[in-house]
Amino acid sequence: MASLSVDPVTEPRMYQQTLLQDGLCDLLDANKFVDCVLKIKDKEFPCHRHVGLLLDCPRLAMEARDFICDRYALIIRDQDLHQLGSGELAAIITCDSLNVEREELVFESLMEWVEYDTNERLKDLPQLLHCIRFRLMPTSYFKEKVEGHRLIRTNQELKKELQIVKDAQKGLLHRVKRVKKEGETANSEDEDEEGLLPGILNNNPRFGMFQTDLILMISDTGTVAYDVRANECYIASSSTEIPKNHCSLVTKENQIFVAGGLMYNEENKEQQFSSYFLQFDAMSSEWLGMPSLPDPRCLFGLAEAENSIYVVGGKELKEGERALDSVMVYDRQSFKWGESDPLPYAVYGHGIVSHKGLVYVIGGKTESKKCLRRVCVYDPSKFEWKDLAPMKLARSLFGTAVHKNKIYVVTGVTDNGLTNSVEVYDIASNTWSDFVEFPQERSSLNLIELGGCLYAVGGFAMMPNETTEKLDAPVTNCWNGILREIRYAAGATVLGVRLNTLRLTKM
């Protein structure tokens, strides 16, 4: 029997390497970090690359590559992209699994990488262009942004490569003949491979290009996504830890948040009660715990502006249930909550929308339980609230959404009961006008804008009625029924989002 001797220095080093490999891979698997950085004097290097190479750990390198592909749109904003070698960049942008909606983003990130060190990297560009799927781009973009790029328009070698794409756009596909190895004989199988297309003509969609407009219904029984066009439902998350009394928000970057409910922390003697604050991770289909909302409340409004999330007004979750004028703000860069400028008045059950960096607060109820016509807007850049033209009808607990630079207010509760009336606010002219009435009087209606249409989902009516979904067609200005019943909407908040259906489980 042969024995393998390991010296006392090598043995613990091998053990530490194994632990580090497994630990880094586990962290990547668990989405615990985007990347770590190795600092050598004044230079920084991405650890996923150097640690993987130094430890000769192909599994770590593959895990890191998959991690980057999943989050490519986020990672290209960071300087780490510029530190990659040409081979490492090619290994990433060649992948079918790249999570991008548009191929233009891949081309732009490649050119940014080249321009970071043009003298050294321009020679790699002809080969790297074969990693870009130009046939997935609009022809106008290819002509203006690709052929017209300053590094390409005067380079004959690059123009020759792009001519292959231009010919393909006209219907002429160049073929690449397979080079036979020494001693290899021709057979029918080889002949079939002789007609392969060059990489620059690859038009297979990337993984991220299967993003679909979906109606997302969030409740304590789970999160369900509905595809209106395909009439299909998907399980987005099976988590039942969503609080019942919550508000939800989708940002312009398509990030999904939930706030609300009541959380008790006996270890925090100063503030034992807070509200849940969660973010949906589309890659793991899980709701991630974020810093809890320090001032618990209900019937508040949730909006975004300038990379911050605002919790506006509402009712205290304490004895007395006092109406609030306070505004809490969450900084998405520092991950901290703070206080913002308070509303000019206390309100709850109001509508709230974000548009072009401004936050609009509409209607609601006062401490005296009277409905309001009042409308105001908050400008974060000026730190001030401003009154706007009031609604025609005082109401609360209604559906509201922005559509084509106008704010729609649908149904709700008035001082005399439920209403089916609809009003539209023209932001440019600061005026309100009547709109086609909704087919039924409802409160707590969810109104969303998705794919150029308005969708009204759920809500409560005086008479027992199945949960329905309505669609407003802008051409005819009428409300058309889409589904008579969508049971997942009962007790749920509803958002218009874009998710990748390949990640979801069809019901």
C-alpha positions as CSV (number, residue, x, y, z in Angstrom):
1,M,0.0,0.0,0.0
2,A,1.4,3.4,-1.0
3,S,1.3,6.2,1.5
4,L,0.9,9.9,0.6
5,S,2.9,12.2,2.9
6,V,1.7,15.7,3.6
7,D,4.0,18.1,5.4
8,P,2.6,19.9,8.4
9,V,2.5,23.3,6.5
10,T,0.7,21.9,3.4
11,E,-2.0,20.0,5.3
12,P,-3.7,22.9,7.2
13,R,-3.3,25.1,4.1
14,M,-5.2,22.5,2.0
15,Y,-7.9,22.3,4.7
16,Q,-8.2,26.1,4.8
17,Q,-8.5,26.2,1.0
18,T,-11.2,23.6,1.0
19,L,-13.2,25.6,3.7
20,L,-12.7,28.8,1.8
21,Q,-13.9,27.3,-1.5
22,D,-17.0,25.7,0.1
23,G,-17.7,28.9,2.1
24,L,-17.5,31.2,-0.9
25,C,-19.6,28.9,-3.0
26,D,-22.2,28.6,-0.2
27,L,-22.4,32.4,0.1
28,L,-22.9,32.7,-3.6
29,D,-25.6,30.0,-3.6
30,A,-27.4,31.8,-0.7
31,N,-27.1,35.2,-2.4
32,K,-25.3,36.6,0.7
33,F,-23.0,38.9,-1.3
34,V,-22.6,40.2,-4.9
35,D,-18.8,40.0,-4.8
36,C,-15.8,40.6,-2.5
37,V,-12.8,42.6,-3.4
38,L,-9.1,41.8,-3.0
39,K,-7.1,44.9,-2.3
40,I,-3.4,45.0,-3.2
41,K,-1.9,48.4,-2.4
42,D,-3.9,50.9,-4.5
43,K,-5.6,48.3,-6.7
44,E,-8.7,46.3,-6.3
45,F,-9.5,43.0,-7.9
46,P,-12.8,41.0,-7.9
47,C,-12.3,38.0,-5.5
48,H,-14.6,35.6,-7.5
49,R,-11.9,35.7,-10.2
50,H,-8.6,35.7,-8.3
51,V,-9.6,33.5,-5.4
52,G,-11.0,30.9,-7.8
53,L,-7.8,30.9,-9.9
54,L,-5.4,30.9,-7.0
55,L,-7.2,28.0,-5.4
56,D,-7.7,26.2,-8.7
57,C,-11.4,26.0,-7.9
58,P,-13.4,25.6,-11.1
59,R,-16.6,25.2,-9.1
60,L,-16.2,28.6,-7.5
61,A,-15.4,30.2,-10.9
62,M,-18.6,28.6,-12.4
63,E,-20.7,29.6,-9.4
64,A,-19.4,33.2,-9.7
65,R,-20.1,33.3,-13.5
66,D,-23.6,32.1,-12.9
67,F,-24.1,34.6,-10.2
68,I,-22.9,37.4,-12.4
69,C,-25.1,36.3,-15.3
70,D,-28.1,36.4,-13.0
71,R,-27.3,40.0,-11.9
72,Y,-25.6,41.3,-15.0
73,A,-27.6,44.5,-15.2
74,L,-26.7,45.4,-11.7
75,I,-23.0,44.3,-11.8
76,I,-22.1,46.3,-14.9
77,R,-22.8,49.5,-12.9
78,D,-19.8,48.6,-10.8
79,Q,-16.1,49.1,-11.5
80,D,-15.5,45.3,-11.1
81,L,-16.6,44.9,-14.8
82,H,-13.5,46.8,-15.9
83,Q,-11.2,44.5,-14.0
84,L,-12.2,41.4,-16.0
85,G,-9.9,39.9,-18.6
86,S,-11.1,39.5,-22.1
87,G,-11.5,35.7,-21.7
88,E,-13.5,36.1,-18.5
89,L,-15.8,38.7,-20.1
90,A,-16.3,36.5,-23.1
91,A,-17.3,33.6,-20.9
92,I,-20.0,35.7,-19.3
93,I,-21.5,37.6,-22.3
94,T,-21.6,34.4,-24.4
95,C,-24.0,32.7,-22.0
96,D,-27.6,32.0,-22.9
97,S,-28.3,32.5,-19.2
98,L,-27.5,36.2,-19.2
99,N,-30.3,38.0,-17.4
100,V,-30.8,41.0,-19.7
101,E,-34.0,42.1,-21.3
102,R,-32.2,43.9,-24.2
103,E,-29.1,42.8,-26.1
104,E,-28.2,46.5,-26.4
105,L,-27.2,46.4,-22.8
106,V,-24.6,43.7,-23.5
107,F,-23.1,45.7,-26.4
108,E,-22.9,48.9,-24.3
109,S,-21.2,47.1,-21.4
110,L,-18.7,45.6,-23.8
111,M,-17.8,48.9,-25.3
112,E,-17.5,50.5,-21.8
113,W,-15.1,47.7,-20.9
114,V,-13.0,48.4,-24.1
115,E,-13.0,52.2,-23.5
116,Y,-11.7,51.7,-19.9
117,D,-8.3,50.8,-21.5
118,T,-8.6,51.3,-25.2
119,N,-4.9,50.9,-26.1
120,E,-4.8,47.4,-24.6
121,R,-8.3,46.1,-25.3
122,L,-9.1,47.3,-28.8
123,K,-7.3,44.3,-30.2
124,D,-9.7,42.0,-28.4
125,L,-12.8,43.7,-29.8
126,P,-13.1,41.7,-33.1
127,Q,-13.4,38.4,-31.2
128,L,-15.6,39.8,-28.5
129,L,-18.1,41.2,-31.0
130,H,-18.9,37.5,-31.9
131,C,-20.3,37.2,-28.3
132,I,-22.9,39.9,-29.0
133,R,-26.2,38.8,-30.6
134,F,-26.7,41.7,-33.0
135,R,-29.7,40.0,-34.7
136,L,-31.7,40.6,-31.5
137,M,-31.2,44.3,-31.7
138,P,-33.5,46.7,-33.6
139,T,-32.1,47.5,-37.1
140,S,-32.1,51.3,-36.3
141,Y,-30.1,50.7,-33.1
142,F,-27.5,48.6,-35.0
143,K,-27.1,51.2,-37.6
144,E,-26.9,54.2,-35.3
145,K,-25.2,53.0,-32.1
146,V,-23.2,50.0,-33.3
147,E,-22.0,51.0,-36.8
148,G,-21.8,54.6,-35.7
149,H,-19.7,53.9,-32.5
150,R,-16.5,55.9,-32.6
151,L,-14.3,52.8,-32.1
152,I,-16.1,50.9,-34.9
153,R,-16.9,53.4,-37.7
154,T,-13.3,54.0,-38.6
155,N,-12.0,50.5,-38.1
156,Q,-12.1,48.4,-41.3
157,E,-11.5,45.1,-39.5
158,L,-14.5,45.7,-37.2
159,K,-16.7,46.9,-40.1
160,K,-15.8,43.7,-42.0
161,E,-17.1,41.7,-39.0
162,L,-20.3,43.7,-38.9
163,Q,-20.9,43.2,-42.6
164,I,-21.8,39.6,-41.8
165,V,-24.7,40.9,-39.6
166,K,-25.8,43.4,-42.3
167,D,-25.9,40.6,-44.9
168,A,-28.0,38.5,-42.5
169,Q,-30.4,41.4,-42.1
170,K,-30.9,41.2,-45.9
171,G,-31.4,37.5,-45.8
172,L,-27.9,36.3,-46.6
173,L,-26.5,34.0,-43.9
174,H,-22.8,33.3,-43.9
175,R,-21.9,29.7,-43.1
176,V,-18.8,28.5,-41.3
177,K,-17.2,25.3,-42.5
178,R,-16.0,22.9,-39.9
179,V,-12.3,22.4,-39.8
180,K,-11.5,18.7,-39.7
181,K,-8.8,17.4,-37.4
182,E,-5.8,15.5,-38.7
183,G,-6.6,11.9,-39.5
184,E,-10.4,12.6,-39.3
185,T,-12.5,11.1,-42.1
186,A,-15.6,12.8,-43.5
187,N,-18.9,11.3,-42.7
188,S,-22.5,12.4,-42.9
189,E,-22.5,13.7,-39.3
190,D,-19.6,16.0,-40.2
191,E,-21.3,17.2,-43.3
192,D,-24.3,18.3,-41.2
193,E,-22.0,20.5,-39.1
194,E,-20.6,22.3,-42.1
195,G,-23.5,24.7,-42.2
196,L,-23.1,26.2,-38.8
197,L,-23.6,30.0,-38.4
198,P,-20.8,32.2,-36.9
199,G,-21.3,33.3,-33.3
200,I,-22.0,36.9,-34.4
201,L,-25.2,35.7,-36.1
202,N,-26.5,33.9,-32.9
203,N,-30.1,35.0,-32.4
204,N,-31.1,32.7,-29.5
205,P,-32.9,34.8,-26.8
206,R,-31.1,35.4,-23.5
207,F,-32.7,34.1,-20.3
208,G,-33.7,37.6,-19.2
209,M,-35.6,38.2,-22.5
210,F,-38.5,36.1,-21.2
211,Q,-39.7,38.9,-18.9
212,T,-43.4,39.3,-19.1
213,D,-46.0,41.8,-17.9
214,L,-47.8,40.2,-15.0
215,I,-50.5,41.1,-12.5
216,L,-48.9,40.3,-9.1
217,M,-51.3,39.5,-6.2
218,I,-49.7,39.5,-2.8
219,S,-51.4,38.1,0.3
220,D,-50.7,36.1,3.5
221,T,-51.6,32.9,1.6
222,G,-48.9,33.4,-1.1
223,T,-47.9,35.5,-4.0
224,V,-49.5,34.7,-7.4
225,A,-48.7,36.2,-10.8
226,Y,-51.3,36.4,-13.6
227,D,-50.5,36.7,-17.3
228,V,-53.4,38.5,-18.9
229,R,-52.5,37.7,-22.5
230,A,-51.8,33.9,-21.9
231,N,-54.6,33.6,-19.2
232,E,-52.1,31.7,-17.0
233,C,-51.4,31.9,-13.3
234,Y,-48.0,31.3,-11.8
235,I,-46.8,30.8,-8.2
236,A,-44.3,33.7,-7.6
237,S,-43.7,32.8,-3.9
238,S,-45.3,30.3,-1.6
239,S,-44.3,32.3,1.5
240,T,-47.2,32.9,3.9
241,E,-45.3,35.4,6.1
242,I,-46.7,38.4,4.4
243,P,-48.7,40.5,7.0
244,K,-52.4,40.8,6.3
245,N,-52.6,44.6,6.6
246,H,-49.9,45.7,4.3
247,C,-49.2,48.0,1.4
248,S,-47.1,47.0,-1.6
249,L,-45.0,49.0,-4.1
250,V,-43.2,48.3,-7.4
251,T,-40.5,50.8,-8.2
252,K,-39.5,52.1,-11.6
253,E,-36.6,49.6,-11.5
254,N,-39.2,46.8,-11.0
255,Q,-38.2,46.2,-7.4
256,I,-41.1,44.9,-5.3
257,F,-41.6,45.9,-1.6
258,V,-44.2,45.2,1.1
259,A,-44.6,47.2,4.3
260,G,-47.1,46.8,7.2
261,G,-48.3,44.5,9.9
262,L,-47.1,44.5,13.5
263,M,-43.8,43.0,14.7
264,Y,-42.9,42.6,18.4
265,N,-39.3,42.7,19.5
266,E,-38.9,42.2,23.3
267,E,-35.2,42.8,23.2
268,N,-35.7,46.4,22.0
269,K,-36.9,48.2,25.2
270,E,-37.2,51.6,23.6
271,Q,-39.4,50.5,20.6
272,Q,-40.8,47.0,21.0
273,F,-43.3,47.4,18.1
274,S,-42.4,47.9,14.5
275,S,-43.9,46.9,11.1
276,Y,-42.6,44.4,8.6
277,F,-40.6,45.7,5.6
278,L,-39.9,43.0,2.9
279,Q,-38.4,42.9,-0.6
280,F,-39.2,40.3,-3.2
281,D,-36.2,38.5,-4.6
282,A,-37.3,37.3,-8.1
283,M,-34.3,34.9,-8.4
284,S,-35.0,32.9,-5.3
285,S,-38.8,33.6,-5.3
286,E,-38.4,34.6,-1.6
287,W,-39.4,37.6,0.4
288,L,-36.3,39.0,2.1
289,G,-36.5,40.8,5.4
290,M,-35.3,44.4,5.3
291,P,-34.9,46.9,8.1
292,S,-38.3,47.0,9.8
293,L,-40.5,50.1,9.7
294,P,-39.9,51.8,13.1
295,D,-43.3,53.5,13.3
296,P,-46.0,50.9,12.9
297,R,-49.2,52.1,11.2
298,C,-52.1,51.0,9.0
299,L,-54.1,52.6,6.1
300,F,-51.0,54.5,5.0
301,G,-49.6,55.2,1.5
302,L,-46.5,53.8,0.0
303,A,-44.6,55.6,-2.8
304,E,-41.1,56.1,-4.2
305,A,-39.0,59.1,-5.3
306,E,-35.3,59.7,-5.8
307,N,-34.1,56.3,-4.7
308,S,-36.1,56.5,-1.5
309,I,-39.4,54.8,-0.3
310,Y,-42.0,56.9,1.5
311,V,-44.5,55.8,4.1
312,V,-47.1,58.6,4.2
313,G,-49.8,59.2,6.8
314,G,-52.0,56.4,8.1
315,K,-53.4,55.4,11.5
316,E,-51.4,54.5,14.6
317,L,-51.5,50.9,15.6
318,K,-51.9,52.0,19.2
319,E,-54.7,52.7,21.6
320,G,-56.7,55.6,20.2
321,E,-55.7,54.9,16.6
322,R,-54.8,58.5,15.9
323,A,-54.6,59.7,12.3
324,L,-51.0,60.6,11.3
325,D,-49.4,63.4,9.3
326,S,-45.9,61.9,9.7
327,V,-43.8,60.6,6.8
328,M,-41.1,57.9,7.1
329,V,-38.5,57.6,4.4
330,Y,-36.3,54.6,3.6
331,D,-33.0,55.3,1.9
332,R,-32.3,52.4,-0.5
333,Q,-28.6,53.2,-0.5
334,S,-27.9,53.3,3.2
335,F,-30.7,50.8,4.1
336,K,-31.9,53.1,6.9
337,W,-35.2,54.6,7.9
338,G,-35.6,58.3,8.8
339,E,-38.3,61.0,9.1
340,S,-39.2,63.2,6.2
341,D,-41.2,66.4,6.0
342,P,-44.7,65.8,7.5
343,L,-47.9,66.2,5.5
344,P,-49.7,69.5,6.0
345,Y,-52.6,67.5,7.5
346,A,-53.3,64.1,9.2
347,V,-54.9,61.6,6.8
348,Y,-55.5,57.9,6.4
349,G,-57.2,55.7,3.7
350,H,-55.8,58.0,1.0
351,G,-54.5,57.3,-2.4
352,I,-50.8,57.8,-3.3
353,V,-48.9,57.6,-6.6
354,S,-45.3,58.5,-7.8
355,H,-44.6,60.2,-11.1
356,K,-41.4,61.8,-12.4
357,G,-39.8,62.1,-9.0
358,L,-42.9,63.5,-7.2
359,V,-45.2,62.0,-4.7
360,Y,-49.0,62.7,-5.0
361,V,-51.3,62.3,-2.0
362,I,-55.0,62.2,-2.9
363,G,-58.2,62.3,-0.8
364,G,-58.5,60.1,2.3
365,K,-60.1,60.7,5.7
366,T,-59.3,63.1,8.5
367,E,-59.3,62.5,12.3
368,S,-63.0,63.3,12.3
369,K,-63.6,60.5,9.7
370,K,-64.7,63.0,7.1
371,C,-63.7,62.2,3.5
372,L,-61.4,64.7,1.8
373,R,-61.2,66.3,-1.7
374,R,-57.7,67.6,-0.9
375,V,-54.7,66.8,-3.2
376,C,-51.1,67.7,-2.5
377,V,-47.7,66.8,-4.0
378,Y,-44.3,66.4,-2.4
379,D,-41.1,67.4,-4.1
380,P,-38.1,65.7,-2.5
381,S,-35.6,68.0,-4.2
382,K,-37.2,71.1,-2.5
383,F,-38.4,69.3,0.7
384,E,-41.8,70.8,0.4
385,W,-45.5,69.9,0.1
386,K,-47.7,71.9,-2.3
387,D,-51.5,71.9,-2.6
388,L,-53.1,71.1,-6.0
389,A,-56.6,71.3,-7.5
390,P,-59.0,69.3,-5.3
391,M,-61.0,66.3,-6.5
392,K,-64.6,66.9,-7.5
393,L,-65.8,64.2,-5.0
394,A,-64.5,63.7,-1.5
395,R,-63.6,60.0,-1.1
396,S,-61.2,57.5,0.5
397,L,-60.2,53.8,0.0
398,F,-60.2,54.1,-3.8
399,G,-58.0,52.8,-6.6
400,T,-55.5,55.1,-8.2
401,A,-52.9,54.8,-10.9
402,V,-50.9,56.9,-13.3
403,H,-51.6,56.4,-17.0
404,K,-50.3,58.5,-19.9
405,N,-49.3,61.4,-17.5
406,K,-52.8,61.4,-15.9
407,I,-53.9,60.2,-12.5
408,Y,-57.0,58.0,-12.4
409,V,-59.1,57.8,-9.3
410,V,-61.7,54.9,-9.4
411,T,-64.6,54.1,-7.0
412,G,-64.1,54.4,-3.2
413,V,-65.9,55.4,-0.1
414,T,-67.7,58.7,0.3
415,D,-69.5,60.3,3.3
416,N,-72.7,58.8,1.9
417,G,-71.4,55.3,1.1
418,L,-69.8,53.6,-1.8
419,T,-69.4,55.1,-5.3
420,N,-68.6,53.9,-8.8
421,S,-67.6,57.3,-10.1
422,V,-64.2,57.9,-11.8
423,E,-62.2,61.1,-12.0
424,V,-59.0,61.9,-14.0
425,Y,-56.4,64.5,-13.0
426,D,-54.4,66.1,-15.7
427,I,-51.0,66.8,-14.2
428,A,-50.0,69.3,-16.9
429,S,-53.1,71.5,-16.5
430,N,-53.8,70.9,-12.8
431,T,-57.4,70.1,-13.6
432,W,-59.9,67.2,-12.8
433,S,-62.4,65.8,-15.2
434,D,-65.1,63.0,-15.1
435,F,-64.5,59.6,-16.7
436,V,-66.6,56.6,-17.6
437,E,-68.2,55.2,-14.5
438,F,-67.0,51.8,-13.1
439,P,-69.7,49.1,-13.5
440,Q,-70.0,48.6,-9.8
441,E,-69.6,50.5,-6.5
442,R,-66.6,49.3,-4.6
443,S,-64.1,50.2,-1.9
444,S,-60.4,49.2,-1.6
445,L,-60.1,48.6,-5.3
446,N,-56.7,47.8,-6.7
447,L,-55.9,49.9,-9.8
448,I,-52.7,49.2,-11.8
449,E,-51.3,50.3,-15.2
450,L,-49.8,47.5,-17.2
451,G,-48.9,47.3,-20.9
452,G,-50.7,50.4,-21.8
453,C,-54.0,49.5,-20.1
454,L,-55.6,50.1,-16.7
455,Y,-56.6,47.0,-14.7
456,A,-59.0,47.1,-11.7
457,V,-58.8,44.1,-9.5
458,G,-60.6,43.0,-6.3
459,G,-62.1,45.3,-3.7
460,F,-65.3,45.2,-1.7
461,A,-68.9,45.7,-2.7
462,M,-72.1,46.1,-0.7
463,M,-73.8,43.1,-2.3
464,P,-71.9,39.7,-2.3
465,N,-70.1,39.4,-5.6
466,E,-67.3,37.4,-7.0
467,T,-63.9,39.1,-7.2
468,T,-63.6,40.5,-10.7
469,E,-61.1,42.1,-12.9
470,K,-61.9,44.9,-15.3
471,L,-59.9,46.3,-18.2
472,D,-60.2,49.9,-19.5
473,A,-59.5,50.1,-23.2
474,P,-58.1,53.6,-23.9
475,V,-59.5,53.7,-27.5
476,T,-63.2,53.1,-26.5
477,N,-63.0,54.4,-23.0
478,C,-65.1,51.6,-21.5
479,W,-64.6,49.0,-18.8
480,N,-64.6,45.5,-20.1
481,G,-64.7,42.3,-18.0
482,I,-61.7,40.1,-18.3
483,L,-62.3,37.5,-15.5
484,R,-65.4,36.9,-13.5
485,E,-63.4,35.4,-10.7
486,I,-59.8,35.5,-9.7
487,R,-59.7,34.0,-6.2
488,Y,-56.1,34.9,-5.5
489,A,-57.0,38.6,-5.5
490,A,-59.2,38.2,-2.4
491,G,-57.5,40.2,0.5
492,A,-54.4,40.8,-1.7
493,T,-52.6,44.0,-2.8
494,V,-52.0,44.0,-6.5
495,L,-49.1,45.4,-8.6
496,G,-48.2,45.5,-12.3
497,V,-44.8,44.0,-12.6
498,R,-42.4,42.4,-15.0
499,L,-41.1,38.9,-14.1
500,N,-39.4,36.1,-15.9
501,T,-42.0,33.3,-16.3
502,L,-39.2,30.7,-16.7
503,R,-38.5,31.2,-13.0
504,L,-42.1,30.8,-12.0
505,T,-44.2,27.6,-11.4
506,K,-47.2,27.4,-13.6
507,M,-50.4,26.6,-11.7
